């Protein structure tokens, strides 16, 4: 880990991508978010907005809310159809155990 800064609620640092395309999530970040060995994380990527990594549990809650009809209140900028497609993809990942490579 090189050039990191941290306060109670934020972290910024750099990681190197290994030869297999892997990165190590810094311990401080794992502790901050309660990430444990065996947890499933979901990688979200958008060429315009960048890359994000989120815990599967958080995305499950979002998908459940969308399926419960709260898509418009959660994401008013997205169409209902786009929100449902997103929630379905989360459900698909959840059902496969998040082991898609």
C-alpha positions in Angstrom: 0.0 0.0 0.0 1.4 3.3 -1.0 0.3 6.9 -0.4 -2.7 6.3 1.8 -4.8 8.7 3.8 -7.5 7.9 6.2 -9.9 9.3 8.7 -12.7 7.6 10.6 -15.1 7.3 7.7 -12.9 7.6 4.6 -9.9 5.9 3.0 -7.8 6.7 0.0 -4.9 4.7 -1.1 -3.4 2.8 -4.0 -3.1 -0.9 -4.8 -1.2 -2.7 -7.5 -2.9 -5.1 -9.9 -1.1 -8.5 -9.7 -0.2 -10.7 -12.7 -3.6 -12.5 -12.4 -5.5 -9.2 -12.4 -6.1 -9.4 -8.6 -5.9 -6.7 -6.0 -5.7 -6.8 -2.3 -8.3 -4.8 -0.3 -6.3 -3.0 2.4 -7.0 -4.3 6.0 -8.2 -0.9 7.1 -10.8 -0.9 4.4 -11.8 -4.5 5.2 -12.2 -3.6 8.8 -14.1 -0.4 8.0 -16.7 -2.3 6.0 -16.7 -5.6 8.0 -15.4 -7.6 5.0 -14.4 -11.1 6.0 -12.7 -14.0 4.2 -15.4 -15.8 2.1 -17.6 -12.7 1.7 -19.0 -12.1 -1.8 -18.2 -8.7 -3.3 -19.8 -7.4 -6.5 -17.7 -5.3 -8.9 -19.7 -2.7 -10.8 -18.1 -1.0 -13.8 -19.2 1.8 -16.1 -16.9 3.3 -18.7 -18.2 6.8 -17.8 -18.4 6.6 -14.0 -15.6 4.1 -13.1 -15.4 1.0 -11.0 -17.1 0.3 -7.6 -16.9 -2.7 -5.3 -19.8 -3.4 -3.0 -20.8 -6.1 -0.5 -23.3 -8.6 -1.8 -25.5 -8.0 1.2 -25.9 -4.3 0.5 -26.9 -5.0 -3.2 -29.3 -7.7 -2.0 -31.1 -5.0 0.1 -31.2 -2.7 -2.9 -32.6 -5.4 -5.2 -35.2 -6.4 -2.7 -36.4 -2.8 -2.4 -36.6 -2.5 -6.2 -38.6 -5.7 -6.4 -40.9 -4.4 -3.6 -41.8 -1.4 -5.9 -39.5 1.2 -4.5 -37.3 1.7 -7.6 -38.6 5.1 -8.4 -38.1 6.5 -4.9 -34.5 5.0 -4.7 -33.4 5.9 -8.3 -35.7 8.5 -9.7 -33.2 9.2 -12.5 -33.4 5.6 -13.8 -36.4 4.1 -15.7 -38.3 1.4 -13.9 -37.2 -1.1 -16.5 -33.5 -0.2 -15.9 -33.9 -0.6 -12.2 -35.6 -3.9 -12.5 -32.9 -5.2 -14.9 -30.3 -4.1 -12.3 -32.2 -5.9 -9.5 -32.5 -9.0 -11.7 -28.8 -9.1 -12.3 -28.1 -8.9 -8.6 -30.6 -11.8 -8.1 -28.8 -13.8 -10.8 -25.4 -13.2 -9.1 -26.9 -14.1 -5.8 -28.3 -17.4 -7.1 -24.9 -18.4 -8.7 -23.2 -17.7 -5.5 -21.3 -14.7 -6.9 -18.8 -17.1 -8.5 -18.9 -15.5 -12.0 -15.5 -15.0 -13.6 
